[in-house]
Amino acid sequence: MNNFKLNAEYAASFGAYWMIYAIAGSFASVFMLAKGYDNVHIGMTLAAANLLALALQPYVADHMDRAKGIRLIDAAAWMTLIMMIAAVGLFIFGDGSFMLAAILAFVLAVHALAQPLLNSLGFRLSESGANVSFGIGRAGGSLGYSAILAVLGTIVERKGVMTLPALTEAACALLIVLLLITKGSFIRICRTADAKAAEGAEAEAKAADDERIDLGDFIRRNKHFFIMNFGVAGLLFSNAVLSNYMAQIAGGVNGTTEDVGRILSLMALLEIPTMVFFGSIRKRFSSRALIKLAALGFTGKIALCWLAGSVRLLYVAQFFQLIAFALIMPAMVYFINEIMSPGEAVKGQALYTMMFTFSTIIASFLGGWMLDAYGARMLTLVSTLVTAAGAAVVIFSIDKVEDHKRLPQD
């Protein structure tokens, strides 16, 4: 019962985390267009957010490598509080101002910094004696993201864009509460665990400390993993384009703001079955094979978006999500945990998360300029080519990735 409760709380925390991104990130274009910014300025703002996150992620990962589950929860809660305080500025600064864009960029940067902490949290909780499933947790994230987006477009249509910062504040408050509840449950489980489990967790934590390496050593030890992640960035490029610029892409085929919310909601909803049943899928297929399949899924999805001549086909394209983002997210997290020693696992998760950031920077700069210069159709064509190239890199490099895991796999 305790493990079920902790899984539910972990999933709910993920749900609140991705609600924040749905509101502040996926609807950033809607918010900024209404505030008088053009596509180029929107792209620059999103790119600035991710550049800041990219610069800070190695520092955060380096300091979190030794962290136990409780410290990861505390760090995520403090980051969320910082987002909540900063988001007040979205009510204060005027339309089209530098400060309004800067505040939004800062909120999104801090949000990105928290992602590897939540990714690693499930494994750290499990190492301490709790049976926590990352797949269920991440499915909770998709459910939260999907649920808010299902109604967000309608809310914005009826109440205006200032509902977005208000909802951002509410989602941040919810995440803090859920993280504190998760922390309480985790502490209770640790207190009731038997001495042997506690000793095992302590020994594993000590091993993580002993094997902790700096970023340069990490890259040297994981050269092929480092190369493969640039292919992953190519896959995530199309995901960033669709997430950041769905308003413009849907508008190009006569879609509305409500369509934007519903398309993104469907995209997230379709992630849930794969993530919930990922444990069963993983028993039949290796993480490497699943990542290769996901690479093909990303390519098919963006290609269909490029070919779409109507909003209906944009909806249909989202069904590739079952074998695209829904598959690569847990597969990569498990893959990293399988091949890396405890002392480098957070860096591996951070590098993977940095690919989200890196791809979003490029997609933001290129997308904003390309939308103004050539339109949404050219943007989706370029995205298809970049994603196909990324898929090729992933498929041909993943089998060469080194396995440094010292502990036997389950």
SULHU-V17412 format. One record per residue. RES is the residue in one letter. PSI is psi as a letter, one per 40 degrees, with the letter a starting at -180 (999 if undefined). Layout:
<<RES;PSI> <RES;PSI>>
This chain:
<<M;d> <N;d> <N;d> <F;d> <K;d> <L;d> <N;d> <A;d> <E;d> <Y;d> <A;d> <A;d> <S;d> <F;d> <G;d> <A;d> <Y;d> <W;e> <M;d> <I;d> <Y;d> <A;d> <I;d> <A;d> <G;d> <S;d> <F;e> <A;d> <S;d> <V;d> <F;d> <M;d> <L;d> <A;d> <K;e> <G;e> <Y;i> <D;i> <N;d> <V;d> <H;d> <I;d> <G;d> <M;d> <T;d> <L;d> <A;d> <A;d> <A;d> <N;d> <L;d> <L;d> <A;d> <L;d> <A;d> <L;d> <Q;d> <P;d> <Y;d> <V;d> <A;d> <D;d> <H;e> <M;e> <D;d> <R;e> <A;h> <K;i> <G;d> <I;d> <R;d> <L;d> <I;d> <D;d> <A;d> <A;d> <A;d> <W;d> <M;d> <T;d> <L;d> <I;d> <M;d> <M;d> <I;d> <A;d> <A;e> <V;d> <G;d> <L;d> <F;e> <I;d> <F;i> <G;i> <D;h> <G;e> <S;i> <F;d> <M;d> <L;d> <A;d> <A;d> <I;d> <L;d> <A;d> <F;d> <V;d> <L;d> <A;d> <V;d> <H;d> <A;d> <L;d> <A;e> <Q;d> <P;d> <L;d> <L;d> <N;d> <S;d> <L;d> <G;d> <F;d> <R;d> <L;d> <S;d> <E;d> <S;e> <G;e> <A;i> <N;g> <V;h> <S;h> <F;d> <G;d> <I;d> <G;d> <R;d> <A;d> <G;d> <G;d> <S;d> <L;d> <G;d> <Y;d> <S;d> <A;d> <I;d> <L;d> <A;d> <V;e> <L;d> <G;d> <T;d> <I;d> <V;d> <E;d> <R;d> <K;e> <G;i> <V;e> <M;e> <T;d> <L;d> <P;d> <A;d> <L;d> <T;d> <E;d> <A;d> <A;d> <C;d> <A;d> <L;d> <L;d> <I;d> <V;d> <L;d> <L;d> <L;d> <I;d> <T;d> <K;d> <G;d> <S;d> <F;d> <I;d> <R;d> <I;d> <C;d> <R;d> <T;e> <A;i> <D;i> <A;d> <K;d> <A;d> <A;d> <E;d> <G;d> <A;d> <E;d> <A;d> <E;d> <A;d> <K;d> <A;d> <A;d> <D;d> <D;d> <E;e> <R;h> <I;i> <D;i> <L;d> <G;d> <D;d> <F;d> <I;d> <R;d> <R;e> <N;f> <K;d> <H;d> <F;d> <F;d> <I;d> <M;d> <N;d> <F;d> <G;d> <V;d> <A;d> <G;d> <L;d> <L;e> <F;d> <S;d> <N;d> <A;d> <V;d> <L;d> <S;d> <N;d> <Y;f> <M;d> <A;d> <Q;d> <I;d> <A;d> <G;d> <G;e> <V;f> <N;f> <G;i> <T;i> <T;d> <E;d> <D;d> <V;d> <G;d> <R;d> <I;d> <L;d> <S;d> <L;d> <M;d> <A;d> <L;d> <L;e> <E;d> <I;d> <P;d> <T;d> <M;d> <V;d> <F;e> <F;d> <G;d> <S;d> <I;d> <R;d> <K;d> <R;d> <F;i> <S;i> <S;d> <R;d> <A;d> <L;d> <I;d> <K;d> <L;d> <A;d> <A;d> <L;d> <G;d> <F;d> <T;d> <G;d> <K;d> <I;d> <A;d> <L;d> <C;d> <W;d> <L;e> <A;h> <G;e> <S;i> <V;d> <R;d> <L;d> <L;d> <Y;d> <V;d> <A;d> <Q;e> <F;e> <F;e> <Q;d> <L;d> <I;e> <A;b> <F;d> <A;d> <L;d> <I;d> <M;d> <P;d> <A;d> <M;d> <V;d> <Y;d> <F;d> <I;d> <N;d> <E;d> <I;e> <M;i> <S;i> <P;d> <G;e> <E;e> <A;d> <V;d> <K;d> <G;d> <Q;d> <A;d> <L;d> <Y;d> <T;d> <M;d> <M;d> <F;d> <T;d> <F;d> <S;d> <T;d> <I;d> <I;d> <A;d> <S;d> <F;d> <L;d> <G;d> <G;d> <W;d> <M;d> <L;d> <D;d> <A;d> <Y;e> <G;i> <A;d> <R;d> <M;d> <L;d> <T;d> <L;d> <V;d> <S;d> <T;d> <L;d> <V;d> <T;d> <A;d> <A;d> <G;d> <A;d> <A;d> <V;d> <V;d> <I;d> <F;e> <S;d> <I;d> <D;e> <K;e> <V;h> <E;i> <D;h> <H;e> <K;h> <R;d> <L;i> <P;i> <Q;i> <D;999>>
